[in-house]
Amino acid sequence: MDKNKQTEANKKWQAKNKERAKYLSDRSRARSFIRNQATVEDVEELRQLLEKREELLNNQAPTIK
């Protein structure tokens, strides 16, 4: 596929899937921060936040997608 056509297709998909596109972007930025910039203190704080989030998600009723 031509580069411009692919770019247009990507833009069209993102416009139709704003919530999913934002989720994927946020996830990518979080992973990049952890891999490339996080300090030991950041990692410790993130670990605590992840534990709390995991506990919250495990205690919620299952949702059907």
Rosetta constraint file for C-alpha pairs under 8 A:
AtomPair CA 1 CA 5 HARMONIC 6.48 0.50
AtomPair CA 1 CA 6 HARMONIC 6.26 0.50
AtomPair CA 2 CA 6 HARMONIC 6.19 0.50
AtomPair CA 3 CA 7 HARMONIC 6.17 0.50
AtomPair CA 4 CA 8 HARMONIC 6.15 0.50
AtomPair CA 5 CA 9 HARMONIC 6.06 0.50
AtomPair CA 6 CA 10 HARMONIC 6.08 0.50
AtomPair CA 7 CA 11 HARMONIC 6.22 0.50
AtomPair CA 8 CA 12 HARMONIC 6.10 0.50
AtomPair CA 9 CA 13 HARMONIC 6.16 0.50
AtomPair CA 10 CA 14 HARMONIC 6.13 0.50
AtomPair CA 11 CA 15 HARMONIC 6.10 0.50
AtomPair CA 12 CA 16 HARMONIC 6.30 0.50
AtomPair CA 13 CA 17 HARMONIC 5.96 0.50
AtomPair CA 14 CA 18 HARMONIC 5.48 0.50
AtomPair CA 14 CA 21 HARMONIC 5.73 0.50
AtomPair CA 17 CA 21 HARMONIC 5.96 0.50
AtomPair CA 18 CA 22 HARMONIC 6.07 0.50
AtomPair CA 19 CA 23 HARMONIC 6.23 0.50
AtomPair CA 20 CA 24 HARMONIC 6.19 0.50
AtomPair CA 21 CA 25 HARMONIC 6.12 0.50
AtomPair CA 22 CA 26 HARMONIC 6.01 0.50
AtomPair CA 23 CA 27 HARMONIC 6.08 0.50
AtomPair CA 24 CA 28 HARMONIC 6.09 0.50
AtomPair CA 25 CA 29 HARMONIC 6.23 0.50
AtomPair CA 26 CA 30 HARMONIC 6.17 0.50
AtomPair CA 27 CA 31 HARMONIC 6.22 0.50
AtomPair CA 28 CA 32 HARMONIC 6.11 0.50
AtomPair CA 29 CA 33 HARMONIC 6.09 0.50
AtomPair CA 30 CA 34 HARMONIC 6.29 0.50
AtomPair CA 31 CA 35 HARMONIC 6.15 0.50
AtomPair CA 32 CA 36 HARMONIC 5.86 0.50
AtomPair CA 32 CA 37 HARMONIC 7.75 0.50
AtomPair CA 33 CA 37 HARMONIC 5.15 0.50
AtomPair CA 33 CA 38 HARMONIC 5.98 0.50
AtomPair CA 34 CA 38 HARMONIC 4.95 0.50
AtomPair CA 34 CA 43 HARMONIC 7.44 0.50
AtomPair CA 38 CA 42 HARMONIC 5.41 0.50
AtomPair CA 38 CA 43 HARMONIC 6.28 0.50
AtomPair CA 39 CA 43 HARMONIC 6.23 0.50
AtomPair CA 40 CA 44 HARMONIC 6.23 0.50
AtomPair CA 41 CA 45 HARMONIC 6.25 0.50
AtomPair CA 42 CA 46 HARMONIC 6.00 0.50
AtomPair CA 43 CA 47 HARMONIC 5.98 0.50
AtomPair CA 44 CA 48 HARMONIC 6.48 0.50
AtomPair CA 45 CA 49 HARMONIC 6.30 0.50
AtomPair CA 46 CA 50 HARMONIC 5.99 0.50
AtomPair CA 47 CA 51 HARMONIC 6.20 0.50
AtomPair CA 48 CA 52 HARMONIC 6.34 0.50
AtomPair CA 49 CA 53 HARMONIC 6.13 0.50
AtomPair CA 50 CA 54 HARMONIC 5.95 0.50
AtomPair CA 51 CA 55 HARMONIC 6.17 0.50
AtomPair CA 52 CA 56 HARMONIC 6.22 0.50
AtomPair CA 53 CA 57 HARMONIC 6.16 0.50
AtomPair CA 54 CA 58 HARMONIC 6.04 0.50
AtomPair CA 55 CA 59 HARMONIC 6.24 0.50
AtomPair CA 56 CA 60 HARMONIC 6.46 0.50
